[in-house]
Amino acid sequence: MSPETETKASVGFKAGVKEYKLTYYTPEYETKDTDILAAFRVTPQPGV
């Protein structure tokens, strides 16, 4: 028995320009215990 999958393109995965409110900012989002926070420090380098 082979698994059947159905692929649906949602708003977040369609090509083209997306509205900001659909992909970045979600005011009602509540954090979960499994969420990961990542922070990066960018240090300028001379000559780059």
PyMOL Python script that loads the backbone (N, CA, C, O; Angstrom):
from pymol import cmd

cmd.read_pdbstr("""\
ATOM      1  N   MET A   1       0.844  -1.174   0.000  1.00  0.00           N
ATOM      2  CA  MET A   1       0.000   0.000   0.000  1.00  0.00           C
ATOM      3  C   MET A   1       0.889   1.237   0.000  1.00  0.00           C
ATOM      4  O   MET A   1       1.658   1.446   0.938  1.00  0.00           O
ATOM      5  N   SER A   2       0.791   2.050  -1.033  1.00  0.00           N
ATOM      6  CA  SER A   2       1.601   3.263  -1.086  1.00  0.00           C
ATOM      7  C   SER A   2       0.799   4.444  -0.537  1.00  0.00           C
ATOM      8  O   SER A   2      -0.398   4.563  -0.796  1.00  0.00           O
ATOM      9  N   PRO A   3       1.463   5.308   0.215  1.00  0.00           N
ATOM     10  CA  PRO A   3       0.744   6.455   0.781  1.00  0.00           C
ATOM     11  C   PRO A   3       0.360   7.448  -0.314  1.00  0.00           C
ATOM     12  O   PRO A   3       1.117   7.672  -1.259  1.00  0.00           O
ATOM     13  N   GLU A   4      -0.801   8.026  -0.177  1.00  0.00           N
ATOM     14  CA  GLU A   4      -1.245   9.038  -1.122  1.00  0.00           C
ATOM     15  C   GLU A   4      -1.089  10.403  -0.479  1.00  0.00           C
ATOM     16  O   GLU A   4      -1.461  10.606   0.677  1.00  0.00           O
ATOM     17  N   THR A   5      -0.544  11.320  -1.228  1.00  0.00           N
ATOM     18  CA  THR A   5      -0.393  12.674  -0.706  1.00  0.00           C
ATOM     19  C   THR A   5      -1.076  13.646  -1.649  1.00  0.00           C
ATOM     20  O   THR A   5      -1.114  13.445  -2.863  1.00  0.00           O
ATOM     21  N   GLU A   6      -1.602  14.682  -1.073  1.00  0.00           N
ATOM     22  CA  GLU A   6      -2.241  15.724  -1.861  1.00  0.00           C
ATOM     23  C   GLU A   6      -1.529  17.027  -1.554  1.00  0.00           C
ATOM     24  O   GLU A   6      -1.438  17.436  -0.397  1.00  0.00           O
ATOM     25  N   THR A   7      -1.031  17.669  -2.580  1.00  0.00           N
ATOM     26  CA  THR A   7      -0.299  18.917  -2.394  1.00  0.00           C
ATOM     27  C   THR A   7      -1.211  20.088  -2.716  1.00  0.00           C
ATOM     28  O   THR A   7      -1.793  20.166  -3.798  1.00  0.00           O
ATOM     29  N   LYS A   8      -1.323  20.989  -1.764  1.00  0.00           N
ATOM     30  CA  LYS A   8      -2.117  22.194  -1.976  1.00  0.00           C
ATOM     31  C   LYS A   8      -1.215  23.396  -1.762  1.00  0.00           C
ATOM     32  O   LYS A   8      -0.507  23.477  -0.758  1.00  0.00           O
ATOM     33  N   ALA A   9      -1.240  24.317  -2.691  1.00  0.00           N
ATOM     34  CA  ALA A   9      -0.450  25.541  -2.551  1.00  0.00           C
ATOM     35  C   ALA A   9      -1.259  26.539  -1.732  1.00  0.00           C
ATOM     36  O   ALA A   9      -2.317  26.995  -2.166  1.00  0.00           O
ATOM     37  N   SER A  10      -0.769  26.866  -0.575  1.00  0.00           N
ATOM     38  CA  SER A  10      -1.464  27.850   0.248  1.00  0.00           C
ATOM     39  C   SER A  10      -0.938  29.237  -0.069  1.00  0.00           C
ATOM     40  O   SER A  10      -0.020  29.384  -0.876  1.00  0.00           O
ATOM     41  N   VAL A  11      -1.499  30.235   0.544  1.00  0.00           N
ATOM     42  CA  VAL A  11      -1.100  31.616   0.278  1.00  0.00           C
ATOM     43  C   VAL A  11       0.388  31.810   0.527  1.00  0.00           C
ATOM     44  O   VAL A  11       1.036  32.558  -0.204  1.00  0.00           O
ATOM     45  N   GLY A  12       0.950  31.152   1.546  1.00  0.00           N
ATOM     46  CA  GLY A  12       2.351  31.331   1.877  1.00  0.00           C
ATOM     47  C   GLY A  12       3.317  30.695   0.898  1.00  0.00           C
ATOM     48  O   GLY A  12       4.514  30.974   0.959  1.00  0.00           O
ATOM     49  N   PHE A  13       2.831  29.838  -0.016  1.00  0.00           N
ATOM     50  CA  PHE A  13       3.740  29.127  -0.904  1.00  0.00           C
ATOM     51  C   PHE A  13       3.530  29.417  -2.384  1.00  0.00           C
ATOM     52  O   PHE A  13       4.252  28.864  -3.214  1.00  0.00           O
ATOM     53  N   LYS A  14       2.581  30.254  -2.740  1.00  0.00           N
ATOM     54  CA  LYS A  14       2.391  30.603  -4.141  1.00  0.00           C
ATOM     55  C   LYS A  14       3.458  31.606  -4.562  1.00  0.00           C
ATOM     56  O   LYS A  14       3.890  32.445  -3.771  1.00  0.00           O
ATOM     57  N   ALA A  15       3.869  31.506  -5.806  1.00  0.00           N
ATOM     58  CA  ALA A  15       4.872  32.438  -6.321  1.00  0.00           C
ATOM     59  C   ALA A  15       4.266  33.824  -6.472  1.00  0.00           C
ATOM     60  O   ALA A  15       3.060  33.971  -6.671  1.00  0.00           O
ATOM     61  N   GLY A  16       5.107  34.825  -6.377  1.00  0.00           N
ATOM     62  CA  GLY A  16       4.645  36.190  -6.576  1.00  0.00           C
ATOM     63  C   GLY A  16       4.731  37.023  -5.312  1.00  0.00           C
ATOM     64  O   GLY A  16       5.259  36.581  -4.292  1.00  0.00           O
ATOM     65  N   VAL A  17       4.211  38.219  -5.397  1.00  0.00           N
ATOM     66  CA  VAL A  17       4.251  39.147  -4.272  1.00  0.00           C
ATOM     67  C   VAL A  17       3.124  38.813  -3.306  1.00  0.00           C
ATOM     68  O   VAL A  17       1.973  38.640  -3.705  1.00  0.00           O
ATOM     69  N   LYS A  18       3.474  38.726  -2.038  1.00  0.00           N
ATOM     70  CA  LYS A  18       2.489  38.391  -1.013  1.00  0.00           C
ATOM     71  C   LYS A  18       2.220  39.609  -0.144  1.00  0.00           C
ATOM     72  O   LYS A  18       3.098  40.451   0.047  1.00  0.00           O
ATOM     73  N   GLU A  19       1.011  39.700   0.377  1.00  0.00           N
ATOM     74  CA  GLU A  19       0.702  40.790   1.283  1.00  0.00           C
ATOM     75  C   GLU A  19       1.468  40.599   2.581  1.00  0.00           C
ATOM     76  O   GLU A  19       1.599  39.478   3.073  1.00  0.00           O
ATOM     77  N   TYR A  20       1.970  41.690   3.133  1.00  0.00           N
ATOM     78  CA  TYR A  20       2.754  41.638   4.368  1.00  0.00           C
ATOM     79  C   TYR A  20       1.986  40.946   5.483  1.00  0.00           C
ATOM     80  O   TYR A  20       2.546  40.111   6.194  1.00  0.00           O
ATOM     81  N   LYS A  21       0.728  41.278   5.644  1.00  0.00           N
ATOM     82  CA  LYS A  21      -0.059  40.734   6.750  1.00  0.00           C
ATOM     83  C   LYS A  21      -0.253  39.222   6.646  1.00  0.00           C
ATOM     84  O   LYS A  21      -0.545  38.576   7.652  1.00  0.00           O
ATOM     85  N   LEU A  22      -0.100  38.649   5.467  1.00  0.00           N
ATOM     86  CA  LEU A  22      -0.314  37.215   5.302  1.00  0.00           C
ATOM     87  C   LEU A  22       0.909  36.380   5.664  1.00  0.00           C
ATOM     88  O   LEU A  22       0.772  35.205   6.007  1.00  0.00           O
ATOM     89  N   THR A  23       2.096  36.965   5.595  1.00  0.00           N
ATOM     90  CA  THR A  23       3.293  36.146   5.762  1.00  0.00           C
ATOM     91  C   THR A  23       4.185  36.507   6.938  1.00  0.00           C
ATOM     92  O   THR A  23       4.972  35.673   7.385  1.00  0.00           O
ATOM     93  N   TYR A  24       4.082  37.724   7.448  1.00  0.00           N
ATOM     94  CA  TYR A  24       5.053  38.132   8.456  1.00  0.00           C
ATOM     95  C   TYR A  24       4.460  38.410   9.832  1.00  0.00           C
ATOM     96  O   TYR A  24       4.941  37.874  10.830  1.00  0.00           O
ATOM     97  N   TYR A  25       3.438  39.228   9.896  1.00  0.00           N
ATOM     98  CA  TYR A  25       2.940  39.701  11.185  1.00  0.00           C
ATOM     99  C   TYR A  25       1.619  39.030  11.537  1.00  0.00           C
ATOM    100  O   TYR A  25       0.639  39.143  10.801  1.00  0.00           O
ATOM    101  N   THR A  26       1.601  38.331  12.672  1.00  0.00           N
ATOM    102  CA  THR A  26       0.391  37.680  13.148  1.00  0.00           C
ATOM    103  C   THR A  26       0.177  38.083  14.602  1.00  0.00           C
ATOM    104  O   THR A  26       0.720  37.435  15.497  1.00  0.00           O
ATOM    105  N   PRO A  27      -0.600  39.135  14.863  1.00  0.00           N
ATOM    106  CA  PRO A  27      -0.744  39.652  16.228  1.00  0.00           C
ATOM    107  C   PRO A  27      -1.384  38.669  17.201  1.00  0.00           C
ATOM    108  O   PRO A  27      -1.126  38.744  18.402  1.00  0.00           O
ATOM    109  N   GLU A  28      -2.208  37.757  16.714  1.00  0.00           N
ATOM    110  CA  GLU A  28      -2.877  36.814  17.614  1.00  0.00           C
ATOM    111  C   GLU A  28      -2.046  35.552  17.899  1.00  0.00           C
ATOM    112  O   GLU A  28      -2.497  34.665  18.624  1.00  0.00           O
ATOM    113  N   TYR A  29      -0.837  35.474  17.332  1.00  0.00           N
ATOM    114  CA  TYR A  29       0.011  34.299  17.545  1.00  0.00           C
ATOM    115  C   TYR A  29       0.443  34.190  19.002  1.00  0.00           C
ATOM    116  O   TYR A  29       0.837  35.179  19.620  1.00  0.00           O
ATOM    117  N   GLU A  30       0.365  32.987  19.537  1.00  0.00           N
ATOM    118  CA  GLU A  30       0.835  32.718  20.897  1.00  0.00           C
ATOM    119  C   GLU A  30       1.994  31.736  20.814  1.00  0.00           C
ATOM    120  O   GLU A  30       1.919  30.731  20.108  1.00  0.00           O
ATOM    121  N   THR A  31       3.069  32.036  21.544  1.00  0.00           N
ATOM    122  CA  THR A  31       4.245  31.173  21.488  1.00  0.00           C
ATOM    123  C   THR A  31       3.951  29.805  22.082  1.00  0.00           C
ATOM    124  O   THR A  31       3.089  29.651  22.947  1.00  0.00           O
ATOM    125  N   LYS A  32       4.687  28.821  21.594  1.00  0.00           N
ATOM    126  CA  LYS A  32       4.554  27.440  22.068  1.00  0.00           C
ATOM    127  C   LYS A  32       5.874  27.015  22.703  1.00  0.00           C
ATOM    128  O   LYS A  32       6.907  27.644  22.471  1.00  0.00           O
ATOM    129  N   ASP A  33       5.843  25.968  23.489  1.00  0.00           N
ATOM    130  CA  ASP A  33       7.058  25.461  24.124  1.00  0.00           C
ATOM    131  C   ASP A  33       8.073  24.966  23.092  1.00  0.00           C
ATOM    132  O   ASP A  33       9.270  24.914  23.377  1.00  0.00           O
ATOM    133  N   THR A  34       7.605  24.605  21.907  1.00  0.00           N
ATOM    134  CA  THR A  34       8.499  24.061  20.882  1.00  0.00           C
ATOM    135  C   THR A  34       9.050  25.127  19.939  1.00  0.00           C
ATOM    136  O   THR A  34       9.849  24.802  19.061  1.00  0.00           O
ATOM    137  N   ASP A  35       8.650  26.384  20.093  1.00  0.00           N
ATOM    138  CA  ASP A  35       9.162  27.464  19.245  1.00  0.00           C
ATOM    139  C   ASP A  35      10.647  27.688  19.510  1.00  0.00           C
ATOM    140  O   ASP A  35      11.121  27.521  20.634  1.00  0.00           O
ATOM    141  N   ILE A  36      11.364  28.063  18.474  1.00  0.00           N
ATOM    142  CA  ILE A  36      12.800  28.315  18.582  1.00  0.00           C
ATOM    143  C   ILE A  36      13.065  29.778  18.246  1.00  0.00           C
ATOM    144  O   ILE A  36      12.597  30.285  17.227  1.00  0.00           O
ATOM    145  N   LEU A  37      13.810  30.445  19.100  1.00  0.00           N
ATOM    146  CA  LEU A  37      14.209  31.827  18.860  1.00  0.00           C
ATOM    147  C   LEU A  37      15.662  31.829  18.416  1.00  0.00           C
ATOM    148  O   LEU A  37      16.526  31.258  19.082  1.00  0.00           O
ATOM    149  N   ALA A  38      15.924  32.470  17.297  1.00  0.00           N
ATOM    150  CA  ALA A  38      17.297  32.554  16.794  1.00  0.00           C
ATOM    151  C   ALA A  38      17.688  34.018  16.667  1.00  0.00           C
ATOM    152  O   ALA A  38      16.915  34.836  16.169  1.00  0.00           O
ATOM    153  N   ALA A  39      18.882  34.337  17.117  1.00  0.00           N
ATOM    154  CA  ALA A  39      19.393  35.701  17.012  1.00  0.00           C
ATOM    155  C   ALA A  39      20.768  35.650  16.356  1.00  0.00           C
ATOM    156  O   ALA A  39      21.574  34.768  16.653  1.00  0.00           O
ATOM    157  N   PHE A  40      21.027  36.590  15.474  1.00  0.00           N
ATOM    158  CA  PHE A  40      22.292  36.624  14.760  1.00  0.00           C
ATOM    159  C   PHE A  40      22.932  37.989  14.935  1.00  0.00           C
ATOM    160  O   PHE A  40      22.252  39.014  14.887  1.00  0.00           O
ATOM    161  N   ARG A  41      24.216  37.999  15.134  1.00  0.00           N
ATOM    162  CA  ARG A  41      24.961  39.252  15.227  1.00  0.00           C
ATOM    163  C   ARG A  41      25.745  39.422  13.931  1.00  0.00           C
ATOM    164  O   ARG A  41      26.484  38.529  13.516  1.00  0.00           O
ATOM    165  N   VAL A  42      25.575  40.556  13.314  1.00  0.00           N
ATOM    166  CA  VAL A  42      26.294  40.855  12.082  1.00  0.00           C
ATOM    167  C   VAL A  42      27.379  41.859  12.414  1.00  0.00           C
ATOM    168  O   VAL A  42      27.096  42.974  12.853  1.00  0.00           O
ATOM    169  N   THR A  43      28.626  41.455  12.201  1.00  0.00           N
ATOM    170  CA  THR A  43      29.767  42.317  12.495  1.00  0.00           C
ATOM    171  C   THR A  43      30.420  42.740  11.185  1.00  0.00           C
ATOM    172  O   THR A  43      30.903  41.891  10.435  1.00  0.00           O
ATOM    173  N   PRO A  44      30.442  44.044  10.897  1.00  0.00           N
ATOM    174  CA  PRO A  44      31.084  44.508   9.663  1.00  0.00           C
ATOM    175  C   PRO A  44      32.573  44.148   9.645  1.00  0.00           C
ATOM    176  O   PRO A  44      33.248  44.201  10.672  1.00  0.00           O
ATOM    177  N   GLN A  45      33.063  43.787   8.476  1.00  0.00           N
ATOM    178  CA  GLN A  45      34.476  43.467   8.318  1.00  0.00           C
ATOM    179  C   GLN A  45      35.100  44.470   7.354  1.00  0.00           C
ATOM    180  O   GLN A  45      34.507  44.796   6.326  1.00  0.00           O
ATOM    181  N   PRO A  46      36.288  44.955   7.681  1.00  0.00           N
ATOM    182  CA  PRO A  46      36.946  45.918   6.789  1.00  0.00           C
ATOM    183  C   PRO A  46      37.180  45.316   5.400  1.00  0.00           C
ATOM    184  O   PRO A  46      37.632  44.178   5.278  1.00  0.00           O
ATOM    185  N   GLY A  47      36.872  46.080   4.373  1.00  0.00           N
ATOM    186  CA  GLY A  47      37.127  45.634   3.010  1.00  0.00           C
ATOM    187  C   GLY A  47      36.079  44.712   2.429  1.00  0.00           C
ATOM    188  O   GLY A  47      36.239  44.216   1.313  1.00  0.00           O
ATOM    189  N   VAL A  48      35.013  44.476   3.164  1.00  0.00           N
ATOM    190  CA  VAL A  48      33.969  43.582   2.633  1.00  0.00           C
ATOM    191  C   VAL A  48      32.750  44.384   2.301  1.00  0.00           C
ATOM    192  O   VAL A  48      31.753  43.830   1.840  1.00  0.00           O
TER     193      VAL A  48
END
""", "prot")
cmd.dss("prot")
cmd.show_as("cartoon", "prot")
cmd.util.cbc("prot")
cmd.orient("prot")
